[in-house]
Amino acid sequence: MKWSFCIKQVLRGEEGLSHDIQTILKQHDKGEIPVITRREKEVLALLAAGRNSIEIGESMFISPLTVESHRRNLLQKFKVTNVASLVHKAMEMKFI
């Protein structure tokens, strides 16, 4: 969408956002785009790299139990049941 088109939309009292951006915002409002913490994002990246909980804990200086808590939270937030699905969905959503 051209910026001039957006300006014209705003001048008419409409939203000046592209259709793609509107779709993303609607997904976020519906809770379809998860909000994750910085630490969860770190754990997610290391899971995607094939690391296990012990290796992740050692590299992040946290216990493996804390890693498991982050992993469990990520699974819930992304509404998936295993790490493979988590990584796949996170990549689709451009988290990693």
BELPE-V612550 format. One record per residue. N is the residue number from 0. RES is the residue in three letters. OMEGA is omega in whole degrees, -180 to 180 (999 if undefined). D_CENTER is the distance of its C-alpha to the mean C-alpha in Angstrom with 1 decimal. Layout:
{{N & RES & OMEGA & D_CENTER} {N & RES & OMEGA & D_CENTER}}
This chain:
{{0 & MET & 180 & 25.0} {1 & LYS & -179 & 27.5} {2 & TRP & 180 & 27.4} {3 & SER & 177 & 31.0} {4 & PHE & 179 & 30.0} {5 & CYS & 179 & 27.3} {6 & ILE & 179 & 30.1} {7 & LYS & 178 & 32.4} {8 & GLN & -179 & 30.0} {9 & VAL & 179 & 29.6} {10 & LEU & 177 & 33.4} {11 & ARG & 180 & 33.8} {12 & GLY & 179 & 31.7} {13 & GLU & 176 & 28.7} {14 & GLU & -180 & 25.1} {15 & GLY & -179 & 24.8} {16 & LEU & 177 & 21.4} {17 & SER & 179 & 20.9} {18 & HIS & 180 & 20.2} {19 & ASP & 180 & 16.9} {20 & ILE & 177 & 15.7} {21 & GLN & 179 & 17.3} {22 & THR & 179 & 15.5} {23 & ILE & -180 & 12.0} {24 & LEU & 178 & 13.4} {25 & LYS & 178 & 15.0} {26 & GLN & -179 & 11.9} {27 & HIS & 179 & 10.4} {28 & ASP & 180 & 13.9} {29 & LYS & -178 & 14.1} {30 & GLY & -179 & 11.3} {31 & GLU & 176 & 9.6} {32 & ILE & -176 & 6.3} {33 & PRO & 174 & 5.4} {34 & VAL & -178 & 6.3} {35 & ILE & 179 & 6.4} {36 & THR & 178 & 9.5} {37 & ARG & -180 & 10.8} {38 & ARG & 177 & 12.5} {39 & GLU & 179 & 9.7} {40 & LYS & 177 & 8.0} {41 & GLU & 179 & 11.7} {42 & VAL & 180 & 12.3} {43 & LEU & 180 & 9.5} {44 & ALA & -180 & 11.1} {45 & LEU & 174 & 14.5} {46 & LEU & 179 & 14.0} {47 & ALA & 178 & 13.2} {48 & ALA & 176 & 16.3} {49 & GLY & -179 & 18.3} {50 & ARG & 175 & 19.0} {51 & ASN & -174 & 20.2} {52 & SER & 180 & 20.0} {53 & ILE & 180 & 23.3} {54 & GLU & 179 & 22.4} {55 & ILE & 179 & 19.1} {56 & GLY & 180 & 21.1} {57 & GLU & -177 & 23.8} {58 & SER & -180 & 21.7} {59 & MET & -179 & 19.8} {60 & PHE & 175 & 23.1} {61 & ILE & -178 & 21.9} {62 & SER & 176 & 23.4} {63 & PRO & 177 & 22.2} {64 & LEU & 177 & 22.2} {65 & THR & 176 & 19.6} {66 & VAL & 179 & 17.5} {67 & GLU & 177 & 18.0} {68 & SER & 177 & 17.0} {69 & HIS & 180 & 13.6} {70 & ARG & 180 & 13.4} {71 & ARG & 178 & 14.6} {72 & ASN & 179 & 12.2} {73 & LEU & 178 & 9.2} {74 & LEU & 179 & 11.3} {75 & GLN & -177 & 12.0} {76 & LYS & -180 & 8.8} {77 & PHE & 178 & 7.7} {78 & LYS & 177 & 11.5} {79 & VAL & -175 & 12.7} {80 & THR & 179 & 15.8} {81 & ASN & -174 & 15.8} {82 & VAL & 179 & 14.1} {83 & ALA & 178 & 14.9} {84 & SER & 178 & 13.1} {85 & LEU & -179 & 10.0} {86 & VAL & 180 & 10.2} {87 & HIS & -179 & 11.2} {88 & LYS & 179 & 8.5} {89 & ALA & 177 & 5.8} {90 & MET & 178 & 8.4} {91 & GLU & -177 & 9.1} {92 & MET & 176 & 6.0} {93 & LYS & 173 & 6.8} {94 & PHE & 178 & 4.4} {95 & ILE & 999 & 8.0}}
